[in-house]
Structure formats: C-alpha cells, structure tokens
C-alpha cells in the first residue's frame, strides 16, 4: 500500500503544476481528495514510522498549529477584545472600512481584515499538513524516499524545459493559453515556477548525498577485516 501511495504522491507535483501551477481552486479540491486518500493509505499500510525521533512530526504539527492560528483570526470577536489583541485590525474595521463603505462600524469583527482569505489559508495549511503526515509515514522508507527525490528532480527538469519552450514560442502567455502575470511554462507566476525549480535542485543535492553515502558505506564494508 505504501508503495502505491508513494508512486502516486511522487507524481502529484508534476501533474498539479501542469494546471497553471496549481494556482486555482479546482487544483486544491483535487489535492484535498488526494490528501484524504494518501492519509488513509499511509495509516492502513505497514510502516516503521513509530521508530525514530519525534522531531520528524514537527512539520505536520507546526502546519496544523498555523492552520488553527489562521482559522482563529477569521472568527468574529467582540470589538473590545479585538482592540486589545490587534489595534491595527480594530482601526481598519472601525475607521478605514466604514469610511470607505459608508457603513457604521460593526460591534463584532475578526482579527483578520480579510477573514475569507484567512480561512482559505487555514484550509490549505491543513491539506499541506496531511501531505507532510504522509511524507513522515510513507517516505520513512529509504527506497521510497529516493523515489520521491528522483520524481521531484524529474518534475523540475520537465517544467524547466516547458518554461524555456514557452519563453521561446509564446512569451507573455502560458502554455495553457492564459495571458496573465509573468508566465513561465504552465505557471502564471514565474516566481512559483522558481520555487518548484529550487525544490528540484534540493532533490538533486539529496540524491547526490545519498549516492555518496551509499558508496562510502560500501567502501567501508569492503575494507573491514574479516
């Protein structure tokens, strides 16, 4: 089961990035469904994740805490409490927004001046936390971790090639036909493409380090006395 989860999960970055860099809502709906399936597969499959340092759980735990913090900021609270916790948000809700909308200041409002965006961020953080959980459980296996690194490297090569092709053939328009922002390949924003390429570069360094470590281990074992 873990091998199946690993293979599909390793292909997700390349596939999602083909959908305009995974920027739109339907990409996150698909990621949510995949995350639920991956978590189920990770829990059901056999794993040695119980062994090892508890620090490996830091990424999913921190992401969940961040999601909870963002969700808390989107909840309507009494105005007096918001003034204490966040004077800047109180000023925005009580002074700037009423002046801009010609509406009276509300008696309850959220810490966030854009609660919908805060809720969106919280939901996306939960999805990423689910993927982090899968990474901790499934990719604790060295062979599957190597598969993930190789897939990330291949993803970077693929989208770098597509980006170069797009810049040469349709500058200013993504390969998906969207004329928006600073496109690179299928990405609407070339900064997002750069982030993916940085991940691919890190994966390449990881593969090289793994190969060097394996070679050194073999050399050491061969030179040990019988």
C-alpha positions as CSV (number, residue, x, y, z in Angstrom):
1,X,0.0,0.0,0.0
2,X,2.8,2.4,0.9
3,X,4.5,1.8,-2.4
4,X,1.3,2.7,-4.3
5,X,0.9,5.9,-2.2
6,X,4.5,6.8,-2.8
7,X,4.3,6.4,-6.6
8,X,1.1,8.5,-6.9
9,X,2.2,11.1,-4.4
10,X,5.6,11.5,-6.2
11,X,3.7,12.3,-9.4
12,X,1.4,14.9,-7.8
13,X,3.8,17.9,-8.0
14,X,4.4,17.4,-11.8
15,X,0.7,16.9,-12.5
16,X,-0.7,19.7,-10.4
17,X,1.9,22.2,-11.8
18,X,0.6,21.5,-15.3
19,X,-2.7,23.1,-14.2
20,X,-1.4,26.7,-14.3
21,X,1.0,25.9,-11.4
22,X,-1.8,24.7,-9.1
23,X,-2.9,28.2,-8.5
24,X,-6.7,27.8,-8.9
25,X,-9.4,26.4,-6.6
26,X,-10.1,23.2,-8.5
27,X,-6.4,22.2,-8.1
28,X,-6.9,22.5,-4.3
29,X,-10.1,20.5,-4.4
30,X,-8.2,17.7,-6.2
31,X,-5.3,18.0,-3.7
32,X,-7.8,17.7,-0.9
33,X,-9.2,14.5,-2.3
34,X,-5.7,13.1,-2.9
35,X,-4.6,14.0,0.6
36,X,-7.5,12.1,2.2
37,X,-6.7,9.1,0.1
38,X,-3.0,9.3,0.9
39,X,-3.6,9.6,4.6
40,X,-5.8,6.6,4.5
41,X,-3.2,4.6,2.6
42,X,-0.5,5.7,4.9
43,X,-2.4,4.6,8.0
44,X,-3.5,1.3,6.6
45,X,-0.1,0.3,5.1
46,X,2.7,-1.2,7.1
47,X,5.4,1.2,8.3
48,X,8.2,1.6,10.8
49,X,7.3,5.3,11.4
50,X,6.9,4.6,15.1
51,X,10.6,4.3,15.4
52,X,12.8,7.4,15.2
53,X,13.0,10.9,16.6
54,X,9.8,12.7,17.5
55,X,11.2,15.7,15.6
56,X,10.0,14.2,12.4
57,X,6.5,15.1,13.4
58,X,7.4,18.8,13.7
59,X,6.3,19.8,10.1
60,X,2.7,18.4,10.2
61,X,2.3,19.6,13.8
62,X,3.5,23.1,13.0
63,X,1.3,23.3,9.9
64,X,-1.7,22.3,11.9
65,X,-0.9,25.0,14.5
66,X,-0.5,27.5,11.8
67,X,-3.9,26.5,10.3
68,X,-5.5,26.8,13.7
69,X,-4.0,30.3,14.2
70,X,-5.3,31.4,10.8
71,X,-8.7,30.0,11.5
72,X,-8.8,31.8,14.8
73,X,-8.2,35.1,13.1
74,X,-11.2,34.6,10.9
75,X,-13.7,34.2,13.8
76,X,-15.8,37.2,14.7
77,X,-15.0,38.5,18.2
78,X,-16.3,41.4,20.3
79,X,-14.8,44.7,19.2
80,X,-13.3,45.4,22.7
81,X,-11.4,42.1,22.5
82,X,-10.1,42.8,19.0
83,X,-8.9,46.3,20.1
84,X,-6.8,44.6,22.8
85,X,-5.4,41.8,20.7
86,X,-4.9,43.7,17.4
87,X,-5.3,47.5,17.5
88,X,-4.4,47.7,13.8
89,X,-7.3,45.4,12.8
90,X,-9.6,47.3,15.1
91,X,-8.6,50.6,13.4
92,X,-9.2,49.0,9.9
93,X,-12.7,47.7,10.9
94,X,-13.8,50.8,12.9
95,X,-12.3,53.6,10.9
96,X,-11.0,52.7,7.4
97,X,-13.7,50.3,6.3
98,X,-16.7,52.4,7.5
99,X,-15.2,55.5,5.8
100,X,-14.7,53.5,2.5
101,X,-18.1,51.8,2.5
102,X,-20.2,54.5,4.2
103,X,-21.4,51.9,6.7
104,X,-21.4,52.1,10.5
105,X,-18.6,50.3,12.4
106,X,-19.5,46.8,13.4
107,X,-19.7,45.7,17.0
108,X,-18.1,42.3,16.2
109,X,-15.4,41.5,13.7
110,X,-12.4,39.3,13.1
111,X,-8.8,39.8,13.9
112,X,-8.1,39.5,10.1
113,X,-9.2,42.3,7.8
114,X,-9.7,39.6,5.2
115,X,-11.3,36.7,7.0
116,X,-12.2,34.7,3.8
117,X,-8.5,34.7,2.8
118,X,-7.6,33.7,6.3
119,X,-10.0,30.7,6.1
120,X,-8.6,29.8,2.7
121,X,-5.1,29.8,4.1
122,X,-6.2,27.7,7.0
123,X,-7.8,25.1,4.8
124,X,-4.7,24.9,2.5
125,X,-2.4,24.6,5.5
126,X,-4.5,21.6,6.6
127,X,-4.0,20.0,3.2
128,X,-0.3,20.6,3.3
129,X,-0.2,19.2,6.8
130,X,-1.8,16.0,5.5
131,X,0.8,15.7,2.8
132,X,3.5,16.3,5.5
133,X,2.0,13.4,7.6
134,X,2.1,11.1,4.5
135,X,5.7,12.1,4.0
136,X,6.6,11.2,7.6
137,X,4.9,7.8,7.5
138,X,5.4,6.7,3.9
139,X,8.8,8.2,2.9
140,X,10.5,6.9,6.1
141,X,11.3,4.0,3.9
142,X,14.7,4.9,2.3
143,X,13.8,3.4,-1.1
144,X,10.6,5.3,-1.3
145,X,12.3,8.5,-0.2
146,X,14.8,8.0,-3.0
147,X,11.8,7.6,-5.4
148,X,10.4,10.9,-4.2
149,X,13.7,12.7,-4.7
150,X,14.0,11.3,-8.2
151,X,10.4,12.3,-9.0
152,X,11.0,15.9,-7.8
153,X,14.1,16.1,-9.8
154,X,12.3,14.9,-12.9
155,X,9.5,17.4,-12.2
156,X,12.0,20.2,-12.1
157,X,13.6,19.1,-15.4
158,X,10.1,18.8,-17.1
159,X,8.9,22.2,-16.0
160,X,12.2,23.9,-16.7
161,X,12.1,22.5,-20.3
162,X,8.4,23.6,-20.7
163,X,9.3,27.0,-19.4
164,X,12.1,27.5,-21.8
165,X,9.9,26.3,-24.7
166,X,7.2,28.8,-23.6
167,X,9.6,31.7,-23.4
168,X,10.8,30.9,-26.9
169,X,7.4,30.3,-28.5
170,X,4.6,32.2,-26.6
171,X,6.2,34.9,-24.4
172,X,3.7,36.6,-22.2
173,X,1.2,33.7,-22.5
174,X,1.3,30.4,-20.6
175,X,1.3,27.1,-22.4
176,X,-2.3,26.8,-21.1
177,X,-3.3,29.9,-23.0
178,X,-3.5,32.3,-20.1
179,X,-2.3,35.9,-20.7
180,X,-1.6,37.0,-17.1
181,X,1.2,37.9,-14.8
182,X,4.8,36.8,-15.6
183,X,4.3,33.3,-17.1
184,X,6.8,30.5,-17.3
185,X,5.7,27.3,-18.9
186,X,2.3,26.4,-17.4
187,X,2.9,28.7,-14.5
188,X,1.0,32.0,-14.3
189,X,3.7,33.4,-12.0
190,X,7.4,32.7,-12.7
191,X,8.2,33.1,-9.0
192,X,6.1,30.0,-8.3
193,X,8.0,28.2,-11.1
194,X,11.3,29.3,-9.5
195,X,10.1,27.8,-6.1
196,X,9.5,24.4,-7.8
197,X,12.9,24.5,-9.5
198,X,14.5,25.2,-6.2
199,X,12.8,22.2,-4.7
200,X,14.1,20.1,-7.7
201,X,17.6,21.5,-7.1
202,X,17.4,20.4,-3.4
203,X,16.2,17.0,-4.5
204,X,19.2,16.7,-6.8
205,X,21.5,17.5,-4.0
206,X,19.8,15.0,-1.8
207,X,20.2,12.3,-4.4
208,X,23.9,13.1,-4.8
209,X,24.3,13.0,-1.0
210,X,22.5,9.7,-0.8
211,X,24.7,8.2,-3.6
212,X,27.9,9.4,-1.9
213,X,26.8,8.0,1.4
214,X,25.9,4.6,-0.1
215,X,29.3,4.5,-1.9
216,X,31.2,5.3,1.2
217,X,29.3,2.7,3.2
218,X,30.2,0.1,0.5
219,X,33.8,1.0,0.6
220,X,34.0,0.9,4.4
221,X,32.3,-2.5,4.5
222,X,34.8,-3.9,1.9
223,X,37.8,-2.7,3.9
224,X,36.6,-4.1,7.2
225,X,38.8,-7.1,8.4
226,X,37.1,-10.5,8.2
